[in-house]
Amino acid sequence: MTSAGGLRFTKMHSLGNDFVMLNAVTSPLALDVDTVRTIGDRHRGIGFDQLIVAEPAKNGADFFMRIFNTDGSESGQCGNGARCLGRYLHAQGLTTDKILEIETISTRFRLEMVDEQIVNADLAAPVFTPERVPFVADQQADRYELKVDGETVSMGVVSMGNPHAVIAVEDIDRAPVAVWGEAIERHPQFPERTNVGFVEFCSRNEINLRVWERGVGETLACGSGACAAVAVAHRWQKINDSVQVNLPGGTLIVSWAGQGPVRMSGPTETVFEGIWRVD
């Protein structure tokens, strides 16, 4: 929503994974790549991991969610941003419904408002078919090997509405997130680039996770990355159906029984509101 001389926004986060939220439900917004990048600049703009735009419903959903990364590229899913969207829609007076169906450019999912902070998201079922991730492979497998910086890296690959590579590591603190993350994000076998998760197994009920986000870099938390890590680890038979996922910014609870939607539960926080000057 725009006001005289500016664009009204709300800054939110979940576990430090931060978002600028915009309301395009009541009036349309036109955003170009340069504007998104400028707003996302943490030194000269507002700063965000993703910019989330709430738009009118399409195809029978309650709302449409548009997602932009800091480099201006558009994404089809953002799990923590989705949960923040649910809280934002309520705070803006755009709905009073506790259950919401949300659509994006690539997927559809359900949100559930639990209390003043906790929002559940039932993300669409994981997709492991390589061409639908998309990922270039001769056939579907639970593990793939990629050449990265002269090393062979074993990983799982899945789409949660956006592409993810998942790598098991022995020590999460020493995981080569920056080096491998950037290289794998842009690896030619991922034609639309990819998010990269590094997972350390603590027990069958708990994992540690760091995520290199496509178009962003390493973030304090990544909801779709947490769901992707659980989906891949479940196929590897390394975890139970419900898992505590410890990220640098905090903890999410993710549940998946091997089929159907992946449920993610965690907190949402509003940081501040403001008006971005429009020249």
N, C-alpha and C positions, 0 to 999 in steps of 0.2 A: 504494500500500500504506500502511495506517495502522499506527502503533505507539501505545503508551500515551501518550495526550495529544497526538499529532501525526501529521502526514502526511509520510511520507518522500518526498524529491524529489531530483533531480539537476539541476544547472544545466549546460547545454551551450551551445556556439555553433559556428557555421560562418561564418568571415569577419566576426565581430562580430554576425551575425544570431543573437540569443540566445533560448534556450528553457528553460522549466522542464518537466522530464520526470517523468511520474507512471506508476506501475505499477498498472493495474487488471486485469492478467491473472490474478494469483493471488487477488485479492479485489476485488469491485466498489467503485467510488467514486461518490458522488453529489455533483456540483458544480453550484452555482447561479451565476447571473450575478454577484451581489455578491461571492461568494468568488473567482471568477476575476479580477474587477477589483481586489480587494484584494491578491491575490497578485501581480498584474501591476504594481502601483504601485511605481515605482522609488525612491520616497522612504520609503514606509511599509510596503512589502511586499518581495518578492524581486526583482521586475522581470523582464520578458520581452517579446519581440516576439510570441511565440506560446507558449501552454501546450499541450504534447503529451501525450496520454494513450494509453498502450498498452493495448489491450483484447483479449479472446479473439477467435479467428478467426471470420469469418462467410463464408458462401457459398464455402467451399473455399479461402480465402486462409490464409496462415500467421498473420497478426495483423490486427487492426483498429486504425486510427489515428484518434483524435479530436483535432481542432485548434480551439483557442480563441484569439481575438485579445484584445488588452488591453482593449477595450471590452466584452468578454464575448460578442461575436458568434461564431458558429461558421463555420469555413471548410472547404472540401472538399479543399484541397491546400496544401502548404507544402513546396517542394522541399528546402531546406536542413534543415528540421525532419525531413523524411522520412529524409534521410541520417543525421542525428543519431540518429533512432529506431533505425536498424539497429545503430549502435554501442552504443546504450543497451540494446537487447535482449540483445546478447552480454554486456555488462558485468553485467547483472542475472542472468545464467545462465538466461535464458528460452529460449535456442536456441543451437545451435552451427552451424547451417546458414549457409553462405556466401552462398546465394541465397535471397531471401525474397520472397514475394508479399504485398503489403500492400493493404488495402482501406480507403477512406474513405467518407464519406457521398455522394460524387459521382464517385469514380474508383477505379481500381485500377492498380498499378504494381509494378515489380520493383526490388529493391535487391541490390547485389553488394558484399560486403565484400572490399576489395582488399588492405589491410594494416592496421596499427594505427591509421592516421588516415584514409586515403582510402576513401571509399564512393562507388560509382556508383549513380545512380538512372536507370532507364529509365521516364520518365513517359509516360502514355498519349498517343496521337497528338493533336496540336493540333486543336481544333474551331473552324472559321471561320464556321459557319452562325449567323447573328445570333440567332435565337430560342433556340439552345442555349447561347449565351454566358452569360447572355442580354443582348441589345442590341436596341433598337428601331430597325429600318431597313426600308425598302421592299424591298430586295434585297441579296444578298451582294455585297461589293466588297472589293478589296484596301486601299482607303483610304476613310475617311468624314470628313466635315467637321462639327464641332460648334461652336456658339456658346459661348464661354467668356469671361466678363468683358468682353463687347463685342468680342471678337476671334474670328475664324474659325480653328479649330485642325484641322489634318489629322492623322489617326491611323489606325493599324491596330487591329483588334479581334480577340481570340482567347480561347478558353477552354483552360486547361491543367488542368481540373478545378476551376478558379476563374477569374473573369473578369479580363481584362487589356486596357487600352488602351496602345498603344505610339506614342510621338511622336518623330520625328527632330528633333534640335537641332544647331546649328552648334558651340556651346561648352557642354560639359557643366557647367562650373563656373558658368555664368551662366543655366542652365536654370531656369525659374520653377516649381521643383518644389513648393514649399509652396503657392503661389497656385493654379496650375493643378491640382496634384494633389488638393487638397481639393475644388475646384470640380467636377472631372471625376468624382472618386469618387462624388459624390452627384448627378451629372447625371441628370435624369429619363429619359434614354435608356438608362441602366443600372439596371433595376428592382431588382437585388440589389446595387447599388453595384459598384465595380470597383477593381482595382489599376491604377496608372498608371506606366508606364516611360518614361524619357527617355533616348534613345540617341544617342550621337555615333559616327559611323563613322570609325575610324582607318585601316583598310585592309579588304580582303576577308576577312582572317583575324583581325581584332581590332576590338572595339567597347568604348566606355566607356558605363556605365549607372548611372543613379540611379533608385530606385523609391520611389514613394509607396504604401505598403501600405494596403489597405482595413481600416479599423478600428484602425489603428496609427499611420500617419504615415510619414515617411521613415525608412528603415532603412539600416544599413550594408551589407546584402546581402539579396538575395531570389532564391532558387533558381528558383521557378516564374516569377518576373519575368524572370530571365535566359533561361529556355527560351522564354517568350512573345516576348521581344525577338528572339531568334534565329529563331523560326518566322515572325514577321511580316517581318523583314528578308530572310529567304530568299525569301519570296513577292515581295518588292520587288526581288529579284535584286541585292541590295547586298552579299551576303557569300557565302563558300564554305560547304561542308558542315560544317566543323569550325571553331569560333571561340573565341578567347580573350575572355572577358567580364570586363572590369575594373570592379569595383564599389568604392565607398569603403572597404569592409572587406577587399578582396583579390580574388583571381582564381578564376574557375571556367572549366572547359573544357566547352563545349556543342556537341553534334553532332546534326545533322538533315539528311537528304538530300532532304527534301521530302515524305516520306510515312512512316507508321509512328511508333513511339515516338521521343521526344527523349531523348538520353542526356546526363546532366550528371555531371561528376566534380569532386570537391573535398574539402577536409579537414574533419574533425570534431574537436572538442575538448571534453573534460569540464573544467569550471571548479571546481565543488565540489559536495558533497552535504550535505544537512541535513534537519532536521525542522521543518515548519511547524506551529506550535501551533494546535490545533483547540479552540475554546472550547466 
